[in-house]
Amino acid sequence: MQVEDVTTEFVVDDAPSRGRITVLQITWRSCDPLAVALVLVSRPDHPALPQGHWVAPRDALRAGLDGPAPVGDGDVRITPEPTRDGIRLELADGERRSVVVLDAAPVRRFLERTERVVPAGEEHPEVALDAVLDDLLQT
């Protein structure tokens, strides 16, 4: 099975006067079709700037777009932002907390791209596990 990745980036804080930007990268891998990885990075990297790595269910991202109430618990909470046609991600990493608001349209396009590879409801955990093991053994 060929592993396919779908990735998109959002500039969530653009401060060119300070010489930095903050980016949220969202990545989905066909070998783990139930999850999306969320990586918050600042460029250039600096320990005082927002950063972190989280994993959330792909269906939680969809529910955050379409649902009437917040989804998720723990380190990732996703809340619809209907007034801005977007979603709000609350990301916790120990004591550090980051809030990111994303426009809905690019998030929907990202999810559509993932679902062209593995449609929602057709994820097969045992096939995904085999693909992950194959990928690990080849590297």
C-alpha positions, 0 to 999 in steps of 0.5 A: 500500500502506498502512503499518501500525505495531504498537508496544508499550512495556515499563516496564523500570525504575520508580524513582518515588523518583528521579522517572524510569522507563526504557521499551523501545519495540518497533515493527514497520512493515508497510513493513519486515516483517522488522525490529523497532525497539527504542528504550530511553528514560528519562523524563525524558531525561538523558544518563547514563540508559539510552538507545539505538536498535537494529534486530533481525529479527522472527524473532529476537524469536520465536526468543528466545521459543521457542528453547533458545539465544541468538540474534543477534549484534553489538548485539542478543542475545536469550536465552530466560529460561525461569525467568521465562517471558520473554526477555533482551535484551542491547543494545550501543551502543558502550561502553554496554550495557543488559540488559532482561528482558521477560515473554513474554506481551506479546512474544507478543501483539506478534508476533501483532499483527504477523503478522496484518498480514504473516504470517511467511514472507509478507514480500516484500522488493520490496513492502516496498521500494516501500512505504518509497520511497512513504512517503519520497517523501510526506514 
